[in-house]
C-alpha cells in the first residue's frame, strides 16, 4: 500500500489527481462547518448524539463526519445520491425501458445518471423534511420572521442544496480525481467522525485517568476487526478451468489453464446497507409521529434498535440481501455458456447445464459463508463498541458497517492507483 502511494506521487499526472482530490475533500469538510440558520444547535446535538438520540440520525451523522449533529450545510452528505443510485440499480433490473437504456452504451448510461441525480434531489427533499420534523419534535427549530414554518422551509432548501453540491463534488472526484467520488466522501466522513470522537475520549483522561483502558480496549477491537475484515475481503475460491487446444489455419490456440475467482464476500458492504435501510425505514416513518404516541413507544420498546427482535431481523435481512446481491453479480448460466463457447471445461464437470449447476452450488455455499460473516461483523462488534465506548463517549464513533466501508474504499483506492500507474508505464513504453 505504502509503496503504491510512493509510486503514485512519483508520477506528475497521478500526483495532480491526488492533490485535486484532496482539494475537493477539503472543500467538502469546510462545508461541514457552515451552520444552517434557524436551528438551536444544542438541541440538535442532543437529538442526534444524545443517549436517547434517533438511531437513523446517528447513522447519517457518522457517515457525514458529524455534520448533522452540528446542523451544518452538508448535514445530508452524499446519502441521498447513494440511496438514489441503489434504487436505480434495482429498478434497472425490473423495468424494461431502464434495462434497455443501461445497454445503450455511454449515451444510455448518461441518461440513467441524469435520472439518478433528479431522484437524489427528490430524496434529499424527503430526508430534509424528515429531519426538520424530527428536530421540531425535539424543540430544535428556532422561529425565523416569527414562524417555525419559515425556518423549516429554509432548512429543507439549504440541506437539499448542500446535498446536491456534495453530489457534484463527488462527480468531480470521479471524473478528474482518483477513485470513486462517493466512496471517498463517505470514507472521509467516517474517518472524521472517528477522529473527533477519539480526541474527545482523550480529553476525558484529565477527569478520569482510568478511561485510558477503555480507549486502549476500543482501539484493540478496531484493529482486530480491521485485520479480520481485510483477511475475509481477500479470500476467494478459485475454480480451475482448462481450455481445449484448437487449430485455426496454421496456428494452435488454447491448451491453457486458468481459474474463475469467486470471492467469499463478493457483495461487499451492500447487504448491510440494504438491511440497514429496511430496518431504519419504520423509524423514518415514525419520526413524523409525536414521540409520546403509543405506537412509537411500543416500537422503541419491543422492536426498535437495541432489542432482540431488531437484531434477529437485521441478521435475517443481511443474509437475504447477500443472496439477492449475489444473484445480481454472478450468473452461473452465462458463465457456463461462455466457457462452452470458448472451449473451457471445469475439471471433472461436463459442459453446459452441469457446469452451471456446479457453479451455482459453489456460489450458494460461498454466499452463505459471506452472509454469515457480514451478519456477525455487523451485529457482534456493536455490543463491544457500546461496552467499551459508552464511558468515553465513543459508543457511536465507529460501526462495523463503517469499518467495512473503510476497508473496501482503501483496497479499491489501492487498485485504482496501481492501474493508473500501470497505464502510465504502458504509455511510456509505447512512446
Secondary structure, DSSP 8 states (H G I E B T S, - for coil): -HHHHHHHHTSHHHHHHHHHHHHHHHHHHHHTTSB-TTB-HHHHHHHHHSTT--HHHHHHHHHTTTHHHHTBTTSSTTHHHHHHHHHHHHHHHH-HHHHHHHTSHHHHHHHHHHHHHHHHHHHHHHHHHHHHHHHHHTT-B--BTTBHHHHHHHHHHHHHHHHHHHHHHHHHHHHHSSS-HHHHHHHHHHHHHHHHHHHHHHHGGGT-TTHHHHHHHHHHHHHHHHHHHHHHHT-EEEEEEEE--EEETTEEE---EEEEEEETTTTTTHHHHHHHHHHHHHHHHHTTS-TT-HHHHHIIIIISTTSHHHHHHHHHHHHHHHHHHHHHH--HHHHHHHHHHTTEEETTS-STHHHHHHHHHHHHHHHHHHHHHHHHHHHHHHHHHHHHHGGGT-TTT--HHHHHHHHHHHHHHHHHHHHHHHHHHHHHHH-
